[in-house]
Amino acid sequence: MKNPTTETPRVREKSIQDFGEQWVRYQDNAGFYGSSELFKDMLAGLMDPAEIKGQEVLDVGSGTGRIVLMLLAAGAGHVHAVEPSQAIEILRNNVRHVGDRVTCHPVAGDEIPSMTVDAAFSIGVLHHIPQPEAVVARVFQVLRPGGKFLFWVYGKEGNGLYLSLILPLRRLTARLPDSVLRAICHALNLVLGLYILACRFLPLPLRGYLNQVLRHFSWHKRFLVIFDQLNPIYARYYTGDEAEQLMRSGGFTQIRQQHRHGYSWTVIGVKPENKSTP
């Protein structure tokens, strides 16, 4: 049984454990879910994927390697993949075919080893870390001056109805064994399918995201999205100001953000040129 707690170290370790178990069970990144088209959508117009061609890139919270493979497809020269959970072995297996273009680091985001990278990404990760400021600060340290850091987090604005449903449900589902949660997610996937169909004709909440992104996912990947929402012990939904402040807390400047599909935040910042890399 899952046992949520407000004790930060416990939450951190349980979150790593939950995601490790999730990615060991759900290992592939097939279809639109792992596509270059979706990666471009995640960047929300704040960065052109072509900017990382030939660069040394960092991915924080790599899971099974979905974003790592997207970065490589965009032309990254080398990717440092950071994954603290037991999914590190799945990650290594999923990127084995690219040879030495990926280095896997079995550490948490605030424990990234010494390196210098040109750009860094953290997609769908920071909102599951109770104290993400330490991760942002460490990313700042390993970026070269002038390097960019882009992250994507859950948003609060535009999610009023959704949050009124999901937050009470999470109080239950975060405590359930995975076998029970999987059954619930399959049932909710049926409801989601009907809602996606309705969104094609009606101006319903989250219509843009559902029409432009989620309806292109397979049944299995939609199930995984639902499971991913209900399973973790910790999840935070950021306002735009909070997301910007998180980036600013690490020392980043030239911060820009985009309210992606009106429900989440993509944020990008630059390490000032006059800052040296430890």
N, C-alpha and C positions, 0 to 999 in steps of 0.2 A: 504494500500500500504506500502511496506517496504521502508525505507528511510535510506540507508547507510550513514554513516558519519565517519570522521576520528577522532572524539572526543572519546578518549579511554573509559571514563566511559559510554558514550552512546553506544558504540560498545559492551562493556561487557554486559550491561543490555539487549540490543537487541539480542545478541547471545544467552543468557540464555532464553529469550522469544521465539526465533525461535525454539530452540531445545525442549523447553517445549511443544510447540504446536505440533511439529513433533512427539514426543514420546507419547503424549496423543492420537494422531490419529493412530499411528503404534505401537501397544503395545506388540506384541508377538515376540518371538525369536526362532521360530520353525526351524527344519531342520539343515542342515550343518551350517547355519548362527549362530546358538547358540551351536555348537558342541564342544566337547573336542578336536577333531581332529583339528578344526580351531584354538582353543586356543593354542595348541602346535605349530602350524604354526606361529601364531602371536609372540610367544616367540623367533622364529628364531634361535633356537639352543643356545641361550644365557642362558637359564635356563631350567631345567627339571621340569615339573609340579609337580613331586613327592616331590620336595624340600619344597613345602608349606604345606605338609601333617601335620595336627594338629596345624598349625600356626595361629596367630592372624594377619589378613591381611587387608590392606586398599585398596579400589578401588576409585579413584578420577574421578568423572564424570560418574556416574553409569547409567544414563538414565533409561531404563526400566528393568535393571538388567541383561543384557546379560552377561557381564563379571563377575558379582557377581556369577551367577549360574555356570559359567565355573570354577571359583575359588573353589566353593563348590564341584563341581564334581571332581576336582583335589585333594580334601581331606582337604582343608582349615578348620581349626577348627572353626573359627569365622571370619566374614567379616564385616568391617565397610564401608558402602556404602555412598558416598558423592554425593549429587545431589541437586543443588540449584534451579532448575526450578519446575514448576507445575507438572512435571512428577514424582515427589517424591511419589505421591499417587499411580501411576501405578507401580512404583518400589515396594512399600510396598505390593501391592496386588500380584505381581508376585513372591515375596519371602515369602509370608505368610506361605506356606506349609512347609518351613524349620524351622519354629518356631524361637527360640531365637539364631539361628546361624548367624543371620544378624542383625546389628543395622544400621538404616537409619538416616543419618544426613542431614537435609535440609539447607545446607550451601554451599558456594563457596569453591573452593580448597584452597584459602589463608585464610580461616576462620575455618579450621578443628579444632574441640575442642581438649582439652588436652586428650591424650591417649598415649599408647606405643604399637607399632605394630612391628611384625617381618619382614614383607615384604610389599611393596606398589606397586601398578600398576596404570597406566593411559593410556588406550588404545584408541587412536583416539580422544583425547580431547585437549591436549595442543596446537595443531595447530589452534584451534578455540578461544584461549585466547590471547588478545592483549599483555598482560604483564605476561607471564607464569612463569617468574623467581620467583615471589612471591609465586606461588603454589609449585614450586620445593623446595624453602626454607622452606616452612611450612611442606612439606613431610619429609624433612631432620630432622626437629625438633621432629617429633613424632615417627620416626624410632628408634629402639634400636640400640646401637653401633654394627656394624657388619651386620646390616640389609640391604637388597637390595631394590632398587627402579628400576622398569622397565617401560619405556614408549615407545609408538609407535606414530610416526608422519609422515605426508606426506613428501615425498622427492622431491627434485628438480632434482637431477641427474637421468638420465634415463627417464625423463618425458618431454623432450623437445617438441615433437610433441603434446602430450596431453595438455601441458600447453599453447601452442600457440593457441589451440582451446578453452580450458575451461576458461581461464582467461578473454578473451573478452566476452564470453557468460555469465560469472558470473556478469559482470557489468550490464547486462540486467536482468538476472533471480533473483538476490538478491533484485530487486525492484518490482518484480511481485507479485501479490496476489497468494496464494497457489493454488487456483483453476486453474489458468492459468498455473502455473508451473507444476502441476500434469499432465496436458494434454501434455505438452512438454516432460516430463519425460517418459510418456508412448510411445510416438513416438520414443524417443531416445533409449528406451529399445528394440524396434524392430531392430534398427540399431545395437545395441550392440549384440543382439542375432546372427545376421549375421556375425559380426566381430569375435565373439567367435568361430563360426563354421569355419571361414576362418583360425583362429589361430591354429586349429587342424592340418592344412596341410601346412601352410606358416609361415616363420620366421618373423612375424609382431611385431611391438612394443608392449610391455607389454604381450607378449605371455605367459611367465611363470606364471604370476599372473592370467591371464584369464583361462589358462588350469588347473592350480593346485588349484585355489580357486573359482573364480567367476562363472565358468561354473557349479559348484556344487550347486549354489544358485537357489532357485525357481524363477519364473517370478516375484513374489511379492518382494522378497528380492533383486533381481537385480534392480527393480524399486526403492527400498528404497536406495540402494547405489547411484544411479544417483541423486535422490532427495537430499540426504545427501551432495552431492558434489555441487549442484547448489543452495541450499536453504540458508545456513548460511550467515550472513552478513560479517563474517570475516573468512578467512582461509589463513594460511601461509604454504609455501612449503620450507622445510629446506634442506640446504646442509648438508653433513655429518659433516663438521666442526662446523656448527651452532648448530646441534643437540647435539654434544659432549659438546660444550660450554654451552648450556642450562643446561645440567646435572652438569657440573663442577661449574656453578654459584651458586648452592645450597650448595657446600662444599663436594660433592661426589668424591670419588677416585676409583681406579681400574676400570675405565670406559671402557666398551667394546661396540661395536656397530656392527650391521649387516645390510647390504643393502638388506632388505627383498624383494625378487623377483625382485631386480633391480629397484624398483620404490619408496620405502619408507624406513624409518629408525627405527629399534628397538634398543634402547639404554638401557644399564643397568649400575648402579653404586652402590657403597657400602659406607655406612656411616662408617668412620674410628672408630676403636675400642676405641680410646682414647677420643672420643667425647661423652659427657654426653647428655642425653635427657631432655630438659626442662619440 
